[in-house]
Amino acid sequence: MITDIQTDKNLGVLTSAIKKLASEEAAQEIYNLALERQNDLTKVASTSFALETPRLFPLHTPEDAVLSKVYFDHQHTKMAEQEKRSAKEKIDIYLNLYSIPEDMFNTAEDKLASEQEPTYLLPSLESCPVHNKEELTKAGEVFTKEASKLSLPHRVEFAQEFCKVASEWDYVPYPSTIAKYAGVLDTDMANLSYMLEIRAAAASREGKDGEMYTKLAHSVLDVDEKPDKTELTKLAKLIHKMDEHHGFDAPVYDRKFPDAFSIVFNKEAKTEEVSDVPDKSKIVARYGVDALDAVEDEEGNIDENKLKNLERRYGSQSV
């Protein structure tokens, strides 16, 4: 059961929570806020709570926002991921509105971590430093959105370091994008073969020899036992070298082709909803690398009407 200032009658939960704070002055100030608090929340709108439906973590005054932040930080591990994310965002917004300093809620663990040397998620570049689980979580979120800005080797390095650190810090849930580049996901060999055939077709469209892709596409189907993670990682690196040879590792291809690790560690692709609209890699294979400019909308999604116009002009070619 999640507790906030409304149900923590003897302030036992709050007392346990503020013991973690780095500043004794902040802890005493927060405890005094709770003692002096006389707010009646029965007439307060549900929108003034971090969680509206159960009316948890009131935010309608600066004092209650401070208390709700402490209660949330102390209990967030008991909450569902989506519920936790929603509550945190709303609490942070109100704390900013009330100009309440973030360092008021720093724990002794946070203070100790900040004084220690950071762990780099890109050690080869001494980049992406993290000190604690919260920073690790944020780094994972940024990577999910911005992975395409890194070269493939650096994506793999980041993901592998992330998983290593997550294990050391007992942090288990990490994004599927990281799992993919770390080689954690499973492999559908038939899907892998098909994606290699698409690469071969795209190479042919550009006047390049795609025979290497074709041979590899056939060979992966002849494997009796699925390779282990180490062998699959080597396979992904081999495909990346082939991509480099054909120029498919250039940034422009990031929105045209799934990269080598994406087609090898492709388990999630099987669970995606089936659509009548071909994916981008198929369009490239059929009509060439410049075709996407003719069929994408402003947000980079496939516009079905534009695609139909392209098909009427050049025919619905098979790969």
ABEGO torsion letter per residue (X at the ends): XBBBAAABAAGAAAAAAAAABABAAAAAAAAAAAAABABBAAABBAAABABAAAGBGBAABAAAAAAAAAAAAAAAAABBAAAAAAAAAAAAAAAAAAGBBAAAABBAAAAAAAABBBBBABAAAGBGBBABAAAAAAAAAAAAAAAAABBAAAAAAAAAAAAAAAAAAGBABBBAAAAAAAGABBBBAAAAAAAAAAAAAAAAAAGBBAAAAAAAAAAAAABABBBBAAAAAAAAAAAAAAAAAAGAABAAAAAABBBAAAAABAAAAAABBBBABBBAAAAAAAAEAAAAAAABBAAGBBBAAAAAAAAAAAEBBBX
